[in-house]
Each structure stands twice: as structure tokens, then as C-alpha cells.
């Protein structure tokens, strides 16, 4: 099985009601979105590097804390062993 999934391949399986933090591995810059539908399609071609939970103040939401999915993406595929 390939370790090189692209974000566009999993987008439809991500919760539609949770916040999303997209972090780019190469720069560690991140963007926050209230819903998966707000995440731009430009990320669909990026490679999935990891998924985790984020429980911190979420600037885009009206909540003081918000459980969100942290999704790390990479411009480059993982190196197969």
C-alpha cells in the first residue's frame, strides 16, 4: 500500500462539522478553517503527512476553545522504505 495519499483522496471522509487546521510541513505555516468545505481545493494535490487533534483557541470560530482536526500536508511525497 502506498504511503502517498493526497489530501483530495481523503477530503470526502473528513467530518463536515469540525474545525480544520491545515499545516504545511515544509514551512510549518498553518491556516484555520471552520469547516472542511472552506478548505481551498489548491490543497487537494498536496500529500497527506499526518492527522491529529487540536484543542486550542480557534481564531476563526466564535468559541473560546474548539476541537479541530490538525492535518499536515506536504508538497513532496513520503519516501518509500
WOHU-V21244 format. One record per residue. N is the residue number from 1. PSI is psi in degrees with one decimal (none if undefined). OMEGA is omega in degrees with one decimal (NA if undefined). NEAR is the number of other C-alpha atoms within 12 Angstrom. Layout:
N,PSI,OMEGA,NEAR
N,PSI,OMEGA,NEAR
This chain:
1,134.8,-179.5,6
2,140.5,175.5,12
3,0.1,-171.0,15
4,65.8,173.9,23
5,144.3,174.3,24
6,150.3,-178.2,28
7,-39.2,179.6,32
8,-24.9,179.8,22
9,-21.9,-178.0,17
10,-8.8,-175.2,21
11,-44.4,-175.4,26
12,-14.9,-178.5,14
13,-3.2,-177.8,12
14,138.6,-179.3,22
15,138.1,-179.1,17
16,-5.6,-175.4,18
17,-6.2,-178.6,18
18,152.9,173.9,24
19,156.1,-177.9,35
20,131.6,170.9,38
21,119.6,177.1,37
22,118.9,179.7,39
23,131.4,179.2,30
24,121.4,-173.7,25
25,-41.9,-174.6,22
26,-31.1,-175.9,16
27,-17.6,-173.1,13
28,15.5,171.6,16
29,146.9,180.0,15
30,158.3,176.8,19
31,142.5,-178.4,28
32,138.3,178.6,30
33,143.7,178.7,28
34,-31.1,-176.2,27
35,154.8,179.1,25
36,-30.8,-179.8,31
37,-18.6,179.6,18
38,-13.6,-178.2,21
39,123.0,-177.0,26
40,147.2,179.5,19
41,-14.6,179.6,15
42,-23.5,-179.6,15
43,-10.8,-176.3,26
44,-28.1,179.8,22
45,-4.9,178.6,21
46,153.3,-180.0,31
47,137.7,178.0,33
48,124.9,-179.6,32
49,-31.2,178.7,26
50,158.8,177.4,25
51,137.4,178.4,20
52,-174.9,178.6,18
53,147.4,179.5,18
54,123.6,178.8,22
55,80.6,-177.8,19
56,169.1,174.3,20
57,136.3,-173.8,17
58,103.3,-171.1,24
59,-36.3,-174.8,19
60,-19.4,-175.6,20
61,166.9,177.4,21
62,4.3,-178.1,11
63,152.7,176.8,15
64,-38.4,172.1,12
65,154.8,-175.1,15
66,122.6,175.8,26
67,125.2,-177.4,25
68,162.9,172.7,33
69,129.6,174.4,30
70,120.0,-179.0,33
71,119.2,178.0,36
72,127.8,179.5,32
73,155.1,179.7,35
74,145.7,175.8,29
75,-21.4,-176.5,24
76,146.6,178.1,20
77,158.6,173.2,20
78,150.2,176.4,19
79,124.8,179.1,11
80,138.2,177.8,9
81,none,NA,6
